[in-house]
Amino acid sequence: MSDVVVLQGGDVLVRECGALRRLTLNRPKALNALTLDMAVTMTQWLRAWAGDDAAGAVLIDGAGERGLCAGGDLRALYDAAKNSDPLPQTFWAAEYRLDVLIARYRKPVVVVMDGLTMGGGVGISAHAAHRVVTERSAIAMPEVSIGYFPDVGVSFLLARTPGLVGTHLALTGERIGAADAIYCGLADIHVPAARLAELSQRLSDCRNAGEVRARLDELATPAAAGKLADARQWIDACYAGNSVEGIIARLQSNPHKAAGTAAATLLTMSPTSLKITLRNIRAALLFAAVEDSFRQDYRISLACIAAHDFIEGIRAAIVDKDRRPVWRPDRLEGVTPEIVERHFRPVGAWELTFTD
């Protein structure tokens, strides 16, 4: 049995257990929402461990039982935007670089997607080498509902799901469970929540991906059946093409009840967000590396924070909580090609770069 050593407390709890290094997002009352300081802290420890021969695998999880991470700290982004504070630009750069560091990490990274895993929580988990889900997992990218878009490089993954399932998830923000996450390539293995406490000790002497996977397999069980595979028939038929208007029309005319539900959902979303999200996921299919998606996401994010819908979406969802956002434009036909294009333009000195 390896002793657990606490290296740091606070919003990111840092521990070691034998060769295992562990980062726990530690804001359970805020559903472990990711802040700039947390992203910086995680990056610093990961970089230190990358060159440490004593460090083996890395385990990332969330405190409490409600979720790994519900996303970024939206209220902080809202307040910063209202005060012309550059926090959003700095936060996204730090967050995206952290996600890429996890994606390219030279040691095995295990992330536990237990409970709610959304937005930034997907960013720190779905790009990792070993992605664990449980029967409590609820994974989603619901950003279109707040006038934003699925960022954190997830379009690179969603563009490569079976058929057009990823397009459906990106536009509707639908939550999925363990089996569907594995089916979509956003997760790898299902472990019962009751056995998560065993992970630290079981991984304490692991040094390579094969050893890590073998230990995870010892805990694994089949996930309860999902629904996306059976929905492929109507999803693939409805989500083809590059027109949001066309997608909604096909959903509305499709006889499947779930298609009609999806159409109704899309009609509540930010029209601008729908169009930039569709363009982003179509472009991501052509990218050679995940870094390309992060660079494009950063451009889009900067455009969103400077525009109307993202701030309005946060206001309606978490500030005033009236759930009645007023989008501008408020209809799809009002979102011109010029409006969409401005989200994809190069941003000069602000272009996101990766140094390691």
VENSULLIN-V556719 format. One record per residue. N is the residue number from 0. PSI is psi in whole degrees, -180 to 180 (999 if undefined). Layout:
# VENSULLIN-V556719
n->{N N}
psi->{PSI PSI}
This chain:
# VENSULLIN-V556719
n->{0 1 2 3 4 5 6 7 8 9 10 11 12 13 14 15 16 17 18 19 20 21 22 23 24 25 26 27 28 29 30 31 32 33 34 35 36 37 38 39 40 41 42 43 44 45 46 47 48 49 50 51 52 53 54 55 56 57 58 59 60 61 62 63 64 65 66 67 68 69 70 71 72 73 74 75 76 77 78 79 80 81 82 83 84 85 86 87 88 89 90 91 92 93 94 95 96 97 98 99 100 101 102 103 104 105 106 107 108 109 110 111 112 113 114 115 116 117 118 119 120 121 122 123 124 125 126 127 128 129 130 131 132 133 134 135 136 137 138 139 140 141 142 143 144 145 146 147 148 149 150 151 152 153 154 155 156 157 158 159 160 161 162 163 164 165 166 167 168 169 170 171 172 173 174 175 176 177 178 179 180 181 182 183 184 185 186 187 188 189 190 191 192 193 194 195 196 197 198 199 200 201 202 203 204 205 206 207 208 209 210 211 212 213 214 215 216 217 218 219 220 221 222 223 224 225 226 227 228 229 230 231 232 233 234 235 236 237 238 239 240 241 242 243 244 245 246 247 248 249 250 251 252 253 254 255 256 257 258 259 260 261 262 263 264 265 266 267 268 269 270 271 272 273 274 275 276 277 278 279 280 281 282 283 284 285 286 287 288 289 290 291 292 293 294 295 296 297 298 299 300 301 302 303 304 305 306 307 308 309 310 311 312 313 314 315 316 317 318 319 320 321 322 323 324 325 326 327 328 329 330 331 332 333 334 335 336 337 338 339 340 341 342 343 344 345 346 347 348 349 350 351 352 353 354 355}
psi->{128 138 146 127 125 119 -27 143 -161 -152 -18 114 123 124 163 147 99 -127 -13 138 136 130 121 118 124 54 61 -32 -23 23 34 33 137 130 170 -46 -38 -43 -41 -44 -47 -41 -44 -45 -42 -41 -38 -42 -26 -34 12 112 -21 -17 131 -113 163 134 128 128 -176 147 149 -179 8 -25 160 -53 127 1 -166 167 91 -37 -38 -40 -40 -49 -40 -44 -40 -26 14 35 137 13 -46 -46 -43 -43 -51 -39 -45 -43 -47 -39 -35 -45 -42 -37 -42 -42 -34 11 140 -12 157 131 124 126 132 111 52 139 -151 125 103 157 -119 -25 -36 -36 -40 -4 -47 -17 0 168 -35 108 112 131 160 178 -13 -3 135 104 132 157 82 23 -29 -26 -14 24 21 -147 158 108 -139 35 9 -23 -31 -38 -44 -30 -17 15 166 132 -134 26 -39 -36 -42 -47 -39 -42 -36 -25 20 138 141 156 -166 -52 -42 -34 -41 -43 -38 -8 18 -10 169 -35 142 126 130 140 -33 -16 3 -32 -18 -14 -46 -49 -40 -28 3 -19 13 140 -15 171 -38 -43 -41 -48 -37 -41 -39 -39 -30 -26 -11 149 161 141 152 148 141 -169 -11 -36 -42 -21 -4 -35 -51 -31 -50 -34 -34 -30 12 161 179 21 120 -40 -42 -40 -47 -41 -42 -38 -42 -31 -7 139 -17 132 -39 -31 -44 -38 -42 -42 -45 -37 -46 -34 -10 -11 165 121 -39 -44 -39 -44 -39 -32 -44 -44 -40 -44 -33 -40 -38 -27 -24 -7 142 -26 153 -28 -32 -39 -41 -39 -43 -40 -38 -42 -46 -41 -43 -38 -38 -42 -22 -8 -166 -47 -37 -48 -42 -39 -42 -42 -50 -32 -42 -14 -70 -23 33 -11 29 66 145 104 149 113 158 3 149 -39 -16 -11 97 162 -34 -41 -44 -45 -36 -20 -13 3 147 149 23 -124 -18 -4 136 132 159 127 -14 999}
